[in-house]
Amino acid sequence: MRNPSRLDVLLRRPELAVTAALVVLASLGWLQLAGGPPGHATAMVHAGHAAPHAWAVRDFSVTLLMWLSMSVAMMLPAAAPALRAYAGLAAGGSAGEGRAGPLGAFAGGYLAVWAGFSLVAMMAQWALASLAQRTPGLPGAGGGPLLAGGLLVAAGLYQFSALKAQCLAKCRSPVAFFLAHWRAGVRGAIALGWRHGVHCLGCCWALMALMLIGGAMNLGWTALLTALLLAEKIAPAGPFISRIVGLGLIGWGGALLAAAAT
């Protein structure tokens, strides 16, 4: 009997395949972030430094790529428990050669949600840049203290919302979610991945939106938010951490708004 190949080992241990894929994809996302945007696009990364010219096709594409890279780099580590749980459940209900299809479909459905978020975030950044270009004297139009304070307070308040709590609960208990909504086959995997991605988006969108003021290519800001999102989802005190973060954001945003009003 021949010795099992590395591929055979991965097929028999789907959690290893998922872990390897997560490491590769997340690493690519972080490398893209570390590389930074080319040329003049750097000015558009931060909402507070909007480009002084109307956006061209290249500006839209570069900005979308930045948000996609950031979403992959931030969300795949936080989604690792769910992806590994799905891999184990899918492996238990299908033949070895049929495991990769549903798993890839699930991951595709999940990432499609964040691709949609990246598109919305890119349009929001374009809107801020356009507003700053049309009304350069408007307070907060270019990401000043009014805009930053407002976003911080809004994100902080969302941490205490019922929707946040519901979505976070589903993200923290992926097996229970899968068992309650399981659908077999590739189409079912896509639907399940999409549905889980929507819950993940509902849990994280407000914190992710803070990249509009922190900078979509700011590695320090990205790493901090990634750590917070990961702690919310996997730490035993995740819900408590979420509320502490909310209080901190409200206080920070309130301080900025108070300073802007004086």
DRENTI-401406 format. One line per 8 residues: number of its first residue (from 1); their letters; for each residue x negated, y, z of N, C-alpha, C. Coordinates in nm, 4 decimals, decimal comma. Atoms other than C-alpha are relative to their C-alpha. Example, Ala and Ser with C-alpha at 12.3 -4.5 7.8 and 13.67 -1.06 7.14 Angstrom:
1) as) -0,0890/-0,1190/0,0000/-1,2300/-0,4500/0,7800/-0,0900/0,1200/0,0000; 0,0820/-0,1190/-0,0060/-1,3670/-0,1060/0,7140/0,0770/0,1090/0,0730
% end
This chain:
1) mrnpsrld) -0,0855/-0,1193/0,0000/0,0000/0,0000/0,0000/-0,0891/0,1243/0,0000; 0,0831/-0,1193/0,0104/-0,1409/0,3347/-0,1011/0,0257/0,0924/0,1184; -0,0157/-0,0978/-0,1066/-0,2043/0,6023/0,1549/0,0935/0,1118/-0,0459; -0,0920/-0,1070/0,0397/0,0670/0,8727/0,1575/-0,0751/0,1267/-0,0366; 0,0620/-0,1258/0,0413/-0,0250/1,1891/-0,0261/0,0464/0,1124/0,0915; -0,0408/-0,1156/-0,0792/-0,0029/1,5309/0,1290/0,1425/0,0403/-0,0324; -0,1371/-0,0316/0,0381/0,3161/1,5877/-0,0683/0,0980/-0,0930/0,0698; -0,0868/0,0947/-0,0696/0,4652/1,2696/0,0788/0,0166/0,0390/0,1465
9) vllrrpel) -0,0061/-0,0392/-0,1408/0,3773/1,3899/0,4275/0,0924/0,1196/0,0177; -0,0853/-0,1174/-0,0106/0,5451/1,7247/0,3641/0,1464/-0,0358/-0,0196; -0,1379/0,0411/0,0231/0,8577/1,5554/0,2288/0,0578/-0,0732/0,1203; -0,0481/0,0707/-0,1179/0,8786/1,3345/0,5359/0,0088/0,0905/0,1214; -0,0020/-0,0961/-0,1116/0,8158/1,6283/0,7699/0,0375/0,1368/-0,0560; -0,0399/-0,1259/0,0648/1,0220/1,9129/0,6218/-0,0376/0,1230/0,0793; 0,0373/-0,1171/-0,0776/0,9365/2,1401/0,9123/-0,1407/0,0475/-0,0339; 0,1340/-0,0387/0,0419/0,5737/2,1302/0,7963/0,0035/0,0776/-0,1314
17) avtaalvv) -0,0120/-0,0694/0,1279/0,6743/2,2303/0,4450/0,0553/0,1405/0,0195; -0,0577/-0,1318/-0,0246/0,8865/2,5150/0,5771/-0,1030/0,0920/0,0639; 0,1023/-0,0811/-0,0662/0,6082/2,6360/0,8051/-0,1047/0,0473/-0,0998; 0,0998/-0,0376/0,0997/0,3589/2,6304/0,5179/0,0537/0,1075/-0,0941; -0,0594/-0,0983/0,0901/0,5976/2,8189/0,2900/0,0157/0,1354/0,0689; -0,0167/-0,1250/-0,0742/0,6708/3,0773/0,5593/-0,1327/0,0737/0,0141; 0,1318/-0,0616/-0,0154/0,3020/3,1373/0,6200/-0,0451/0,0639/-0,1306; 0,0432/-0,0520/0,1296/0,2335/3,1819/0,2493/0,0783/0,1253/-0,0373
25) laslgwlq) -0,0825/-0,1127/0,0420/0,5286/3,4125/0,1785/-0,0202/0,1214/0,0907; 0,0212/-0,1122/-0,0912/0,4850/3,6226/0,4913/-0,1384/0,0616/-0,0195; 0,1346/-0,0516/0,0243/0,1121/3,6518/0,4218/-0,0046/0,0864/-0,1256; -0,0054/-0,0800/0,1224/0,1830/3,7736/0,0692/0,0651/0,1351/0,0268; -0,0652/-0,1260/-0,0330/0,4203/4,0330/0,2097/-0,0915/0,0932/0,0765; 0,0909/-0,0837/-0,0786/0,1650/4,1566/0,4627/-0,1175/0,0479/-0,0841; 0,1081/-0,0440/0,0881/-0,1074/4,1651/0,1972/0,0455/0,1146/-0,0890; -0,0542/-0,1088/0,0817/0,1160/4,3784/-0,0219/0,0093/0,1288/0,0810
33) laggppgh) -0,0072/-0,1182/-0,0858/0,1764/4,6124/0,2698/-0,1384/0,0590/0,0254; 0,1351/-0,0470/-0,0280/-0,1950/4,6307/0,3500/-0,0618/0,0661/-0,1216; 0,0543/-0,0583/0,1220/-0,2749/4,7055/-0,0134/0,0494/0,1409/-0,0237; -0,0553/-0,1353/0,0132/-0,0481/5,0090/-0,0037/0,0522/0,0261/-0,1394; -0,0556/-0,0348/0,1293/0,1447/5,1704/-0,2869/-0,1011/0,0744/-0,0853; 0,0967/-0,0659/0,0866/-0,0475/5,2939/-0,5878/0,0253/0,1491/-0,0147; -0,0024/-0,1401/0,0397/-0,1291/5,6590/-0,6417/0,0999/0,0866/0,0730; -0,0875/-0,1016/-0,0545/0,1353/5,9241/-0,5934/0,1175/-0,0579/0,0755
41) atamvhag) -0,1158/0,0590/-0,0675/0,3949/5,6768/-0,4651/-0,0157/0,0032/0,1512; 0,0210/-0,0083/-0,1438/0,2347/5,7034/-0,1208/0,0835/0,1120/0,0605; -0,0747/-0,1140/-0,0534/0,4096/6,0369/-0,0786/0,1463/-0,0322/0,0211; -0,1412/0,0324/-0,0119/0,7490/5,8700/-0,1123/0,0261/-0,1058/0,1042; -0,0199/0,1070/-0,0964/0,6922/5,5996/0,1440/0,0653/0,0529/0,1256; -0,0518/-0,0593/-0,1225/0,7680/5,8274/0,4348/0,1058/0,1027/-0,0373; -0,1083/-0,0918/0,0334/1,0985/6,0104/0,4253/-0,0356/0,1436/0,0329; 0,0391/-0,1355/-0,0375/0,9285/6,3077/0,5841/-0,0960/0,0626/-0,0984
49) haaphawa) 0,0911/-0,0548/0,1009/0,6987/6,3506/0,2839/0,0543/-0,0348/-0,1378; -0,0662/0,0338/0,1248/0,9367/6,3327/-0,0075/-0,0790/0,0541/-0,1179; 0,0719/-0,0415/0,1193/0,7900/6,3524/-0,3547/0,0569/0,1311/-0,0518; -0,0480/-0,1307/0,0438/0,8090/6,7066/-0,4946/0,0559/-0,0021/-0,1406; -0,0495/0,0082/0,1364/0,9292/6,5828/-0,8325/0,1127/-0,1032/-0,0064; -0,1071/0,0965/0,0200/1,2270/6,3917/-0,9651/-0,0595/-0,1386/-0,0236; 0,0524/0,1365/0,0130/1,1794/6,0170/-0,9471/0,0129/-0,0510/-0,1426; -0,0022/0,0691/0,1279/1,0900/5,8277/-1,2624/0,0238/-0,1492/0,0243
57) vrdfsvtl) -0,0246/0,1439/-0,0123/1,1469/5,4585/-1,3335/-0,1081/-0,0654/0,0849; 0,1106/0,0577/-0,0760/0,8039/5,3787/-1,1906/0,0173/0,0246/0,1496; -0,0205/-0,0303/-0,1408/0,8905/5,5524/-0,8653/0,1032/-0,0924/0,0629; -0,1027/0,0906/-0,0503/1,2065/5,3453/-0,8233/-0,0547/-0,1410/0,0159; 0,0493/0,1374/-0,0040/1,0294/5,0190/-0,9046/-0,1037/-0,0204/0,1101; 0,1026/0,0114/-0,1043/0,7326/5,0851/-0,6735/0,0633/0,0027/0,1382; -0,0657/-0,0106/-0,1301/0,9574/5,1885/-0,3867/0,0789/-0,1264/0,0313; -0,0737/0,1243/-0,0214/1,1784/4,8822/-0,4330/-0,0956/-0,1136/0,0352
65) lmwlsmsv) 0,0987/0,1029/-0,0304/0,8705/4,6594/-0,4352/-0,0512/0,0140/0,1432; 0,0466/-0,0210/-0,1365/0,7536/4,8171/-0,1105/0,1018/-0,0511/0,1016; -0,1030/0,0459/-0,0933/1,0856/4,7514/0,0616/0,0158/-0,1518/-0,0041; -0,0063/0,1458/0,0103/1,0961/4,3943/-0,0710/-0,1152/-0,0647/0,0757; 0,1169/0,0542/-0,0694/0,7436/4,3289/0,0559/0,0166/0,0113/0,1508; -0,0178/-0,0200/-0,1427/0,8267/4,4760/0,3932/0,1065/-0,0941/0,0562; -0,1066/0,0893/-0,0471/1,1481/4,2729/0,4232/-0,0494/-0,1428/0,0130; 0,0550/0,1357/-0,0065/0,9668/3,9481/0,3438/-0,0957/-0,0130/0,1176
73) ammlpaaa) 0,0997/0,0057/-0,1071/0,6825/4,0279/0,5826/0,0641/0,0021/0,1379; -0,0619/-0,0151/-0,1310/0,9173/4,1210/0,8677/0,1010/-0,1091/0,0309; -0,1134/0,0860/-0,0299/1,2116/3,8855/0,8308/-0,0332/-0,1487/-0,0033; 0,0307/0,1430/0,0037/1,0507/3,5517/0,7436/-0,0515/-0,0528/0,1346; 0,0383/0,0504/-0,1326/0,8714/3,5187/1,0794/0,1190/-0,0101/0,0953; -0,1160/0,0023/-0,0890/1,1946/3,6068/1,2616/0,0991/-0,1081/-0,0398; -0,0937/0,1015/0,0476/1,3893/3,3604/1,0452/-0,0577/-0,1407/0,0060; 0,0649/0,1312/-0,0004/1,1424/3,0746/1,0954/0,0798/-0,1063/0,0768
81) palrayag) -0,0760/0,1046/-0,0700/1,3509/2,8923/1,3627/0,1211/-0,0484/-0,0788; -0,1181/0,0386/0,0771/1,6608/2,8973/1,1423/-0,0387/-0,0828/-0,1219; 0,0422/0,0733/0,1186/1,4753/2,7809/0,8323/-0,0487/-0,1401/0,0361; 0,0484/0,1317/-0,0420/1,3059/2,4975/1,0200/0,1155/-0,0868/0,0476; -0,1165/0,0773/-0,0436/1,6364/2,3940/1,1782/0,0785/-0,0505/-0,1202; -0,0705/0,0436/0,1194/1,8018/2,3846/0,8372/-0,0761/-0,1114/-0,0702; 0,0808/0,1039/0,0651/1,5130/2,1816/0,6961/0,0204/-0,1338/0,0684; -0,0211/0,1248/-0,0710/1,5579/1,9207/0,9689/0,1368/-0,0590/-0,0258
89) laaggsag) -0,1356/0,0486/0,0249/1,9349/1,8961/0,9170/0,0148/-0,0497/-0,1439; -0,0085/0,0411/0,1399/1,9011/1,8794/0,5388/-0,0750/-0,1299/-0,0234; 0,0784/0,1222/0,0161/1,6346/1,6100/0,5662/0,0749/-0,1204/0,0545; -0,0737/0,1111/-0,0576/1,8639/1,3980/0,7800/0,1179/-0,0444/-0,0821; -0,1188/0,0365/0,0750/2,1413/1,4021/0,5264/-0,0220/-0,0190/-0,1481; 0,0264/0,0180/0,1424/1,9665/1,3553/0,1905/-0,1234/-0,0844/-0,0208; 0,1177/0,0796/0,0343/1,7127/1,1402/0,0159/-0,1206/0,0905/-0,0120; 0,1222/-0,0778/-0,0007/1,3509/1,2477/0,0169/-0,0151/0,0881/-0,1218
97) egragplg) 0,0211/-0,0792/0,1196/1,3470/1,3640/-0,3423/0,1043/0,1109/-0,0148; -0,1025/-0,1021/0,0112/1,6593/1,5726/-0,2868/-0,0070/0,1059/0,1066; 0,0077/-0,0938/-0,1108/1,5412/1,7722/0,0108/-0,0388/0,1400/-0,0451; 0,0553/-0,1290/0,0373/1,3558/2,0493/-0,1671/0,1055/0,0918/-0,0604; -0,1021/-0,0815/0,0653/1,6573/2,1645/-0,3699/0,0853/0,0782/0,0975; -0,0823/-0,0750/-0,0966/1,8938/2,2502/-0,0822/-0,0813/0,0961/0,0863; 0,0816/-0,0876/-0,0837/1,6114/2,3947/0,1269/-0,0386/0,1265/-0,0756; 0,0328/-0,1167/0,0812/1,4969/2,6225/-0,1551/0,1223/0,0861/-0,0260
105) afaggyla) -0,1233/-0,0751/0,0227/1,8575/2,7189/-0,2247/0,0396/0,0788/0,1237; -0,0317/-0,0704/-0,1249/1,9129/2,8069/0,1411/-0,0902/0,1225/0,0163; 0,0935/-0,1118/-0,0121/1,5991/3,0224/0,1479/0,0307/0,1079/-0,1029; -0,0341/-0,0969/0,1031/1,7020/3,1856/-0,1795/0,1222/0,0822/0,0368; -0,1182/-0,0721/-0,0432/2,0451/3,2734/-0,0448/-0,0305/0,0985/0,1104; 0,0395/-0,0876/-0,1111/1,8892/3,4175/0,2691/-0,0763/0,1216/-0,0515; 0,0816/-0,1106/0,0496/1,6323/3,6268/0,0815/0,0789/0,0919/-0,0925; -0,0819/-0,0842/0,0863/1,8990/3,7501/-0,1621/0,0675/0,1109/0,0800
113) vwagfslv) -0,0598/-0,1026/-0,0858/2,0646/3,9326/0,1268/-0,0996/0,1131/0,0250; 0,1007/-0,1027/-0,0294/1,7399/4,1122/0,2075/-0,0465/0,0709/-0,1257; 0,0259/-0,0712/0,1251/1,6812/4,1889/-0,1577/0,1054/0,1092/-0,0196; -0,1048/-0,1012/0,0070/2,0170/4,3676/-0,1505/-0,0253/0,1138/0,0972; 0,0342/-0,1043/-0,0961/1,9128/4,5528/0,1645/-0,1122/0,0882/-0,0532; 0,1127/-0,0766/0,0546/1,5876/4,6571/-0,0054/0,0474/0,0976/-0,1061; -0,0544/-0,0885/0,1033/1,7851/4,8002/-0,2963/0,0726/0,1184/0,0634; -0,0711/-0,1079/-0,0690/2,0091/5,0006/-0,0613/-0,1000/0,0949/0,0674
121) ammaqwal) 0,1000/-0,0830/-0,0668/1,7058/5,1222/0,1358/-0,0748/0,0868/-0,1003; 0,0664/-0,0779/0,1038/1,5341/5,2307/-0,1845/0,0874/0,1176/-0,0442; -0,0896/-0,1075/0,0401/1,8411/5,4316/-0,2842/0,0127/0,1055/0,1097; -0,0047/-0,0958/-0,1107/1,8568/5,5891/0,0620/-0,1246/0,0871/0,0012; 0,1240/-0,0771/0,0043/1,4935/5,6942/0,0310/0,0010/0,0978/-0,1156; -0,0128/-0,0899/0,1142/1,5615/5,8386/-0,3121/0,0933/0,1164/0,0332; -0,0948/-0,1050/-0,0366/1,8600/6,0309/-0,1710/-0,0656/0,1025/0,0917; 0,0704/-0,0924/-0,0891/1,6431/6,1794/0,1041/-0,0987/0,0861/-0,0782
129) aslaqrtp) 0,0956/-0,0754/0,0808/1,3771/6,2782/-0,1472/0,0710/0,1031/-0,0870; -0,0756/-0,0929/0,0844/1,6382/6,4357/-0,3757/0,0550/0,1159/0,0816; -0,0523/-0,1049/-0,0863/1,7938/6,6263/-0,0864/-0,1099/0,0981/0,0381; 0,1119/-0,0871/-0,0356/1,4552/6,7590/0,0186/-0,0443/0,0854/-0,1184; 0,0408/-0,0751/0,1192/1,3783/6,8623/-0,3396/0,0977/0,1129/-0,0300; -0,1003/-0,1008/0,0319/1,7075/7,0484/-0,3849/0,0098/0,1090/0,1069; -0,0154/-0,0949/-0,1106/1,7141/7,2128/-0,0412/-0,1201/-0,0102/0,0927; 0,1215/0,0150/-0,0804/1,3578/7,2377/0,0904/0,0080/0,0661/0,1364
137) glpgaggg) -0,0094/-0,0675/-0,1285/1,4649/7,4678/0,3722/0,1006/-0,0615/0,0949; -0,1022/0,0617/-0,0846/1,7371/7,2405/0,5094/-0,0663/-0,0779/0,1129; 0,0622/0,0722/-0,1115/1,6424/7,1186/0,8600/0,0284/-0,1489/-0,0087; -0,0166/0,1443/-0,0003/1,5856/6,7465/0,8600/0,0131/-0,0622/-0,1369; -0,0193/0,0574/0,1327/1,6245/6,7091/0,4827/-0,1165/-0,0860/-0,0411; 0,1166/0,0772/0,0372/1,2722/6,5808/0,4496/-0,0438/-0,0963/0,1074; 0,0375/0,0962/-0,1023/1,2799/6,3524/0,7509/-0,0511/0,0666/0,1257; 0,0432/-0,0723/-0,1174/1,2256/6,6182/1,0199/0,0639/-0,0517/0,1275
145) pllaggll) -0,0473/0,0499/-0,1299/1,3236/6,5917/1,3876/0,1497/-0,0260/0,0058; -0,1442/0,0235/-0,0029/1,6980/6,6189/1,3232/0,0351/-0,1354/-0,0603; -0,0261/0,1285/0,0637/1,7031/6,3268/1,0826/-0,0578/-0,1139/0,0821; 0,0639/0,1057/-0,0778/1,4564/6,1216/1,2854/0,0750/-0,0245/0,1306; -0,0726/0,0155/-0,1253/1,6397/6,1904/1,6111/0,1349/-0,0640/-0,0198; -0,1309/0,0591/0,0272/1,9754/6,1068/1,4586/-0,0083/-0,1484/-0,0295; 0,0162/0,1422/0,0318/1,8534/5,7768/1,3158/-0,0387/-0,0810/0,1233; 0,0424/0,0710/-0,1211/1,6867/5,6793/1,6426/0,1172/-0,0193/0,0961
153) vaaglyqf) -0,1153/0,0115/-0,0890/1,9988/5,7524/1,8485/0,1014/-0,0995/-0,0570; -0,0954/0,0920/0,0618/2,2215/5,5694/1,5989/-0,0464/-0,1454/0,0129; 0,0535/0,1358/-0,0131/1,9923/5,2647/1,6001/0,0072/-0,0475/0,1449; -0,0076/0,0369/-0,1405/1,9807/5,2705/1,9789/0,1414/-0,0360/0,0423; -0,1390/0,0290/-0,0340/2,3602/5,2834/2,0118/0,0453/-0,1331/-0,0608; -0,0397/0,1253/0,0655/2,3965/4,9951/1,7653/-0,0483/-0,1216/0,0792; 0,0509/0,1106/-0,0810/2,1887/4,7781/1,9983/0,1019/-0,0452/0,1053; -0,1002/0,0324/-0,1010/2,4856/4,7862/2,2401/0,1358/-0,0367/-0,0613
161) salkaqcl) -0,1279/0,0257/0,0659/2,7573/4,7186/1,9818/0,0372/-0,1477/0,0056; -0,0484/0,1376/0,0007/2,9742/4,4062/1,9750/-0,0481/-0,0745/-0,1247; 0,0466/0,0640/0,1228/2,8726/4,3372/1,6139/-0,1439/-0,0458/0,0132; 0,1393/0,0378/-0,0231/2,5051/4,3379/1,7093/-0,0070/-0,1245/0,0872; 0,0022/0,1140/-0,0920/2,5745/4,0961/1,9965/0,0449/-0,1285/-0,0702; -0,0492/0,1180/0,0709/2,7732/3,8579/1,7734/-0,1027/-0,0529/-0,0994; 0,0992/0,0423/0,0996/2,5130/3,8532/1,4970/-0,1250/-0,0551/0,0675; 0,1187/0,0475/-0,0706/2,2265/3,8130/1,7430/0,0234/-0,1382/0,0589
169) akcrspva) -0,0311/0,1317/-0,0560/2,4009/3,5186/1,9095/-0,0107/-0,1088/-0,1060; 0,0081/0,0986/0,1078/2,4292/3,3381/1,5749/-0,1440/-0,0209/-0,0447; 0,1405/0,0138/0,0382/2,0654/3,4114/1,4924/-0,0791/-0,0769/0,1057; 0,0708/0,0676/-0,1081/1,9530/3,2794/1,8323/0,0412/-0,1475/0,0127; -0,0467/0,1397/-0,0072/2,1527/2,9540/1,7924/0,0278/-0,0508/-0,1408; -0,0235/0,0372/0,1399/2,0992/2,8524/1,4291/0,0603/-0,1382/-0,0174; -0,0533/0,1359/0,0159/2,1772/2,4825/1,4817/0,1505/0,0003/0,0187; -0,1441/-0,0081/-0,0229/2,5198/2,5593/1,6258/0,0696/0,0654/-0,1186
177) fflahwra) -0,0570/-0,0661/0,1168/2,5853/2,7939/1,3347/0,0064/-0,0954/-0,1190; 0,0030/0,0921/0,1130/2,4805/2,5321/1,0786/0,1038/-0,1109/0,0148; -0,0960/0,1082/-0,0219/2,6904/2,2573/1,2336/0,1437/0,0479/-0,0170; -0,1361/-0,0530/0,0109/2,9960/2,4840/1,2404/0,0373/0,0342/-0,1437; -0,0284/-0,0468/0,1358/2,9618/2,5960/0,8768/-0,0692/-0,0835/-0,1071; 0,0805/0,0794/0,0921/2,7722/2,3117/0,7096/0,0737/-0,0280/-0,1300; -0,0507/0,0345/0,1326/2,8256/2,2642/0,3364/-0,1117/-0,0715/-0,0744; 0,1018/0,0822/0,0661/2,6430/1,9951/0,1410/-0,0291/0,0509/-0,1409
185) gvrgaial) 0,0364/-0,0324/0,1366/2,4627/2,0342/-0,1892/-0,0688/0,1346/-0,0144; 0,0740/-0,1231/0,0264/2,2716/2,3155/-0,3515/0,0905/0,1221/0,0119; -0,0914/-0,1140/-0,0085/2,5737/2,5443/-0,3861/0,0374/0,0290/0,1447; -0,0292/-0,0197/-0,1408/2,6607/2,4874/-0,0240/-0,1175/0,0610/0,0737; 0,1193/-0,0551/-0,0634/2,3007/2,5643/0,0741/-0,0147/0,1487/-0,0297; 0,0065/-0,1422/0,0351/2,3080/2,8944/-0,1148/0,0993/0,0791/0,0835; -0,1033/-0,0694/-0,0771/2,6329/2,9915/0,0552/-0,0381/0,0085/0,1472; 0,0398/0,0003/-0,1408/2,4989/2,8915/0,3952/-0,1163/0,0965/0,0243
193) gwrhgvhc) 0,1117/-0,0932/-0,0123/2,1741/3,0819/0,3401/0,0458/0,1444/-0,0089; -0,0536/-0,1352/0,0128/2,3662/3,3876/0,2271/0,0726/0,0407/0,1282; -0,0770/-0,0329/-0,1203/2,5971/3,3698/0,5290/-0,0914/0,0246/0,1195; 0,0944/-0,0219/-0,1093/2,3095/3,3334/0,7712/-0,0781/0,1294/-0,0208; 0,0686/-0,1251/0,0295/2,1299/3,6182/0,5956/0,0843/0,1211/0,0358; -0,0897/-0,1101/-0,0357/2,4352/3,8407/0,6442/0,0005/0,0211/0,1504; 0,0062/-0,0131/-0,1455/2,4316/3,7641/1,0167/-0,1340/0,0611/0,0436; 0,1324/-0,0546/-0,0314/2,0593/3,8386/1,0261/-0,0051/0,1486/-0,0332
201) lgccwalm) -0,0058/-0,1405/0,0376/2,1189/4,1650/0,8429/0,0811/0,0794/0,1022; -0,0809/-0,0669/-0,0999/2,3941/4,2544/1,0884/-0,0734/0,0197/0,1305; 0,0785/-0,0091/-0,1221/2,1479/4,1941/1,3692/-0,1121/0,1036/-0,0117; 0,1271/-0,0713/0,0127/1,8514/4,3840/1,2256/0,0042/0,1276/-0,0825; 0,0042/-0,1086/0,0987/1,9607/4,6484/0,9743/-0,0329/0,1356/0,0621; 0,0227/-0,1313/-0,0600/1,9563/4,9429/1,2162/-0,1476/0,0208/0,0331; 0,1431/-0,0114/-0,0298/1,6023/4,8709/1,3331/-0,0812/0,0102/-0,1291; 0,0710/-0,0077/0,1275/1,4904/4,8121/0,9747/0,0134/0,1386/-0,0624
209) almligga) -0,0205/-0,1328/0,0582/1,6410/5,1476/0,8729/-0,0939/0,1034/0,0583; 0,0950/-0,0938/-0,0604/1,3968/5,3164/1,1093/-0,1269/0,0133/-0,0826; 0,1162/-0,0133/0,0869/1,1320/5,2478/0,8459/0,0111/0,1228/-0,0900; -0,0165/-0,1220/0,0781/1,2814/5,5469/0,6635/-0,0721/0,1174/0,0654; 0,0707/-0,1082/-0,0678/1,1244/5,7689/0,9293/-0,1401/-0,0420/0,0421; 0,1317/0,0463/-0,0417/0,8300/5,5488/1,0268/-0,0939/-0,0269/-0,1148; 0,0843/0,0280/0,1160/0,7085/5,4730/0,6768/0,0071/-0,1456/-0,0394; -0,0188/0,1380/0,0451/0,7815/5,1609/0,4710/-0,1318/-0,0732/-0,0209
217) mnlgwtal) 0,1295/0,0655/0,0153/0,4098/5,0932/0,4325/-0,0901/0,0258/0,1206; 0,0750/-0,0235/-0,1226/0,3035/5,1855/0,7861/-0,0172/-0,1323/0,0725; 0,0219/0,1336/-0,0555/0,1437/4,8639/0,9123/0,0259/-0,0047/0,1497; -0,0231/-0,0011/-0,1434/0,1519/4,9649/1,2787/0,1476/0,0002/0,0345; -0,1444/-0,0079/-0,0210/0,5209/5,0587/1,2668/0,0672/-0,1312/-0,0398; -0,0565/0,1261/0,0466/0,6013/4,7433/1,0679/-0,0282/-0,1127/0,0983; 0,0361/0,1053/-0,0947/0,4146/4,5193/1,3112/0,0795/0,0135/0,1301; -0,0758/-0,0213/-0,1231/0,5903/4,6762/1,6115/0,1442/-0,0449/-0,0172
225) ltalllae) -0,1382/0,0401/0,0225/0,9366/4,6304/1,4623/0,0120/-0,1504/-0,0200; -0,0015/0,1456/0,0179/0,8523/4,2736/1,3573/-0,0049/-0,0705/0,1350; 0,0093/0,0598/-0,1339/0,7526/4,1922/1,7152/0,1309/0,0149/0,0762; -0,1275/-0,0211/-0,0678/1,0761/4,3437/1,8480/0,1086/-0,0915/-0,0548; -0,1005/0,0866/0,0624/1,2927/4,1532/1,5996/-0,0231/-0,1459/0,0388; 0,0316/0,1378/-0,0359/1,1123/3,8288/1,6760/0,0352/-0,0263/0,1464; -0,0313/0,0172/-0,1422/1,1489/3,8814/2,0523/0,1502/-0,0099/0,0224; -0,1458/0,0055/-0,0123/1,5216/3,9464/2,0156/0,0542/-0,1385/-0,0341
233) kiapagpf) -0,0564/0,1239/0,0521/1,5721/3,6207/1,8301/-0,0489/-0,1250/0,0702; 0,0530/0,1249/-0,0546/1,3486/3,3719/2,0085/-0,0348/0,0074/0,1476; 0,0358/-0,0095/-0,1415/1,2600/3,5076/2,3534/0,1205/-0,0356/0,0872; -0,1123/0,0315/-0,0895/1,4719/3,3721/2,6439/0,0785/0,1242/0,0425; -0,0656/-0,1246/-0,0413/1,5474/3,7323/2,7431/0,0311/0,0890/-0,1194; -0,0226/-0,0765/0,1218/1,6235/3,8368/2,3857/0,1099/0,1047/0,0098; -0,1057/-0,1018/-0,0118/1,9607/4,0082/2,4551/-0,0379/0,1142/0,0940; 0,0445/-0,1043/-0,0935/1,8079/4,1957/2,7497/-0,1018/0,0913/-0,0684
241) isrivglg) 0,0991/-0,0783/0,0740/1,5143/4,3054/2,5321/0,0700/0,0926/-0,0988; -0,0739/-0,0802/0,0967/1,7626/4,4281/2,2731/0,0569/0,1256/0,0645; -0,0577/-0,1158/-0,0687/1,9316/4,6563/2,5264/-0,1090/0,0966/0,0473; 0,1105/-0,0865/-0,0406/1,6005/4,7851/2,6604/-0,0497/0,0820/-0,1189; 0,0405/-0,0707/0,1217/1,4979/4,8719/2,3056/0,1018/0,1083/-0,0336; -0,1041/-0,0984/0,0268/1,8323/5,0467/2,2600/-0,0122/0,1226/0,0881; 0,0170/-0,1129/-0,0915/1,7795/5,2611/2,5675/-0,1210/0,0851/-0,0393; 0,1195/-0,0734/0,0410/1,4296/5,3523/2,4508/0,0236/0,0833/-0,1253
249) ligwggal) -0,0272/-0,0736/0,1234/1,5525/5,4531/2,1041/0,0909/0,1193/0,0257; -0,0902/-0,1111/-0,0319/1,8350/5,6650/2,2465/-0,0767/0,1121/0,0696; 0,0779/-0,1009/-0,0689/1,5945/5,8424/2,4808/-0,0947/0,0726/-0,0933; 0,0937/-0,0603/0,0949/1,3381/5,9002/2,2071/0,0728/0,0929/-0,0963; -0,0753/-0,0823/0,0931/1,5961/6,0252/1,9602/0,0602/0,1224/0,0659; -0,0551/-0,1140/-0,0713/1,7628/6,2435/2,2191/-0,1034/0,1074/0,0260; 0,1072/-0,0970/-0,0234/1,4303/6,4059/2,3000/-0,0323/0,0780/-0,1271; 0,0263/-0,0694/0,1267/1,3693/6,4842/1,9330/0,1112/0,0987/-0,0339
257) laaaat) -0,1128/-0,0891/0,0296/1,7179/6,6301/1,8915/-0,0018/0,1223/0,0919; 0,0065/-0,1121/-0,0937/1,6770/6,8426/2,2046/-0,1111/0,0968/-0,0387; 0,1107/-0,0869/0,0420/1,3415/6,9721/2,0819/0,0347/0,0792/-0,1240; -0,0375/-0,0687/0,1240/1,4885/7,0567/1,7418/0,1018/0,1094/0,0263; -0,1042/-0,0977/-0,0293/1,7751/7,2485/1,9033/-0,0550/0,1243/0,0689; 0,0563/-0,1146/-0,0719/1,5430/7,4789/2,0979/-0,0769/0,0921/-0,0931
% end
